[in-house]
Amino acid sequence: MSKQLARVLFFLALEATGASGAVSRVKDLAALEGVRDNQLVGYGLVVGLNGTGDKRQTVFAAQSLANMLNRMGVAVNPTAMQAKNVAAVMVTATLPPFAQPGTKIDTTVATIGDASNLQGGQLLLTSLRGADGQVYAVAQGGVLTAGFIAGRAGNSQTVNHPTAGRVPSGGIVEQAAPSVITEGRLRWQLQRADFTTAMRLAAVINTKFAPGRPPVARASNAGIVEVETPAEWKARPVEFIATIEALTLDSDRKQRLVINERTGTIIMGKDVRISPVSILHGSLSVEVQTQLDVSQPAPLSNGATTVTPSVGVGSKEDVAKLVQLKEGATVDELIRGLQKIGATPREVIAILQSLQGAGALDAEIQVI
């Protein structure tokens, strides 16, 4: 039993304990306001498929192909077209901050019609637009899928998802990303809003850039720290930002237990504290058995075969086992105690949830 529990329960010190957390760099805890990724999307065509493209029912694929051919000087009636090697797709990409024209980015394509496979396809020139409707990049290139379809008709095998794929470095940035750094005053956004971490970040910046002087950093709230650029750094804003990013501080985080009841997995900080508590663990099992007795008549008689059910009911209750924890005990000590009395992973999860309900567990439980 202890081996099974050891395989299922993984104790990872992911969350900080008490008021003191892991030492982290500022760039791992916060990001500069205005420096962010932007999502791009576009509509395009993938050609060169081996008969696995959109069927006649997907009318917009034929219309798109006809429009493209018209722009190239070829007049084609969309209703008279049956191109099985073409698929209409949506193209998405992420535009990183400060991406300059000419920078290459990865793109993702996915079918929006009834195409069954994009393997071996070629994405034609597609404009990628941002939320403001402007074109920030264009994409074109060979589509790589992580799956495939083998066989025909009823004898076929599908692996992974062949109707979506990637075009590595298939996008080229056409105009710079809308990333803006406010001159003079910088606003740092914490990835996890926390008043203690915001206060510590402001204190670390003031210690570095304003020792014995009026502070240059101030925590506006749990998620924002405003920094006024000192006069000696205003001509070097990039160096100033890089210096702040390299500063380290003790981050403060909530104690958290993550439970996956489907797999019986628990992820927690090893030093999560538990209030003094006693746990009484036992189980009651009731088993109902039904046995069918068949009665056969004598040969050459007029009797009939009869089936008589025989029902038996039994119950078994194990002796309750006691686990006592003293003041200052941790969840790690609790699990070790539950292992000794033979608790299953799901029983451990139920006990942890009961402890939180009783107010004896100093951590937040998140069930996924």
DRENVOVO-727505 format. One record per residue (C-alpha): x, y, z. Coordinates in steps of 0.2 Angstrom, whole numbers, plus 5000, padded with zeros to 4 digits. Layout:
// DRENVOVO-727505
XYZ
...
END
This chain:
// DRENVOVO-727505
500050005000
501450125004
502250094987
500650134978
500450294988
502250344985
501950324966
500350424966
500750564979
502150694974
502650814986
503450964977
503851124987
503051234974
502351364986
503351474998
503151445016
502751575029
503151755026
504851705018
504751635000
506051584986
507251714981
506751774963
507351904950
506252044947
506051994928
505351824935
504051914946
503552074936
503452144919
503552314912
501852394908
501652414889
502952274885
501752124880
501352004867
499952034854
498951904846
498751894827
497451804816
497151784798
496251684785
497151594771
497251444760
498251284761
498651204744
499551044738
498550924748
498350744742
496450744740
496150784758
495550964756
493851044758
492350964749
491051044738
490051084754
491351204760
490851344748
491951484755
493551384751
493051384732
492551564733
494251614741
495251514728
494251594714
494551764721
496351734722
496451674704
495451824698
496751934706
498051844696
497151864680
496251694679
494351704678
493551554686
491751524691
491751464710
490251354707
491051254693
492651224704
493051064713
494751074720
495050934733
496850984736
496451154744
495851194762
495251354770
496251384786
496351504800
498151564804
498651624821
500251694828
500951784843
501851954840
503251974853
503652144860
504852254851
504752134836
505552234821
505052224803
505952074795
505851964811
505251794808
503951714820
503051544821
501251524815
499951394817
498551344805
496951254808
495551204796
493851284797
493051174783
492850984781
494650954776
495250794784
497150814783
498450954781
499950844779
501050904765
500151064762
500851234758
500151394766
499951534753
500351714757
499151764772
498951934780
498951924799
498052064808
497952124826
496452174837
496552344829
496352274811
498052324805
499252204796
500752164807
501452014799
501251894784
501351704784
501851574770
502651414770
502551224772
501351154785
502051024798
500750924806
500950814822
499850684815
499350584800
497950474792
498450304785
497350184775
495650214766
493850194769
493450084784
495250024786
496150184792
497150244806
497250424813
498650474824
498550634834
497750784825
498050804807
496850954804
498051074813
499851114810
501251234812
502351334800
503951364809
504751534805
503351554792
502851724798
503751884794
503452044804
502952194793
502752334806
503452354824
502452284838
501452424848
502552404863
502852574873
503852614888
503352774897
504752894899
505152954916
503952844926
503952654924
502552544930
502952364934
501552234934
501652084946
501251924938
500351874954
499652024964
500252024982
500352164994
501852095003
502852064986
502452234980
503052314996
504652214995
504952254977
504752444980
505952424995
507252334984
507252464971
507352614983
508852524992
509752504975
509352674967
508952794981
509952754997
509752895009
508652994997
506853014994
506152844987
505952824968
504852674969
503052664977
501852514977
500252584970
499252424975
499552234976
499952224957
500752384952
502452464958
502852634950
504652684948
505252864944
506852864934
508252954943
509053094935
510653004932
509752864923
508652954911
509852954897
510052764899
508352694901
508752524894
510152504906
509052564920
507652434916
508952294914
509752334931
507952324939
507652164931
509252084939
508752134956
508251994968
506951984982
506051864993
504351834985
502851794996
501551674990
500051594997
500151415003
499151304991
498751124989
498351064971
497250904970
496850804955
495450684961
495450594944
497150534946
497450544965
498850664963
499250794977
500550934974
500951034989
502251124999
503151005010
503151125025
501251175025
500751185043
499351095052
498551145068
498451015082
497250885077
496750695079
496150595064
495050435067
495150335051
494150175048
493050095035
491449995034
491149875019
489549785015
489549645002
487949574994
488149414985
486849324974
487049144969
485849064956
485448884960
484848784944
483648634947
483448514933
481948394931
482248204930
482448134912
480848094903
479848184916
478548324914
479548444925
480348614920
482048684924
481948814938
483148944944
483148994962
484149144968
485149124984
485549294992
486849325005
487349485014
488949515024
489749665032
491449705038
492049855048
493849885051
494449945067
494650135067
496550185067
497050345076
498350475069
498750615081
499750775076
500550895088
500751085086
501851135072
501550975062
501750975043
500750895029
502250785026
502150715043
500250695041
500550595025
501850485033
500650445047
499250405035
500350295025
500750195041
498850155044
498650105026
497650255019
497350255000
497650414989
495850454988
495650435007
497150555009
496250684998
494650665008
495550695024
496450845018
494850925012
494050885029
495550965038
495251125028
493351115032
493851105051
495051255049
496551145054
497451165037
498451325034
498351315015
497151345001
496551184992
496251194973
495451044965
495751024946
END
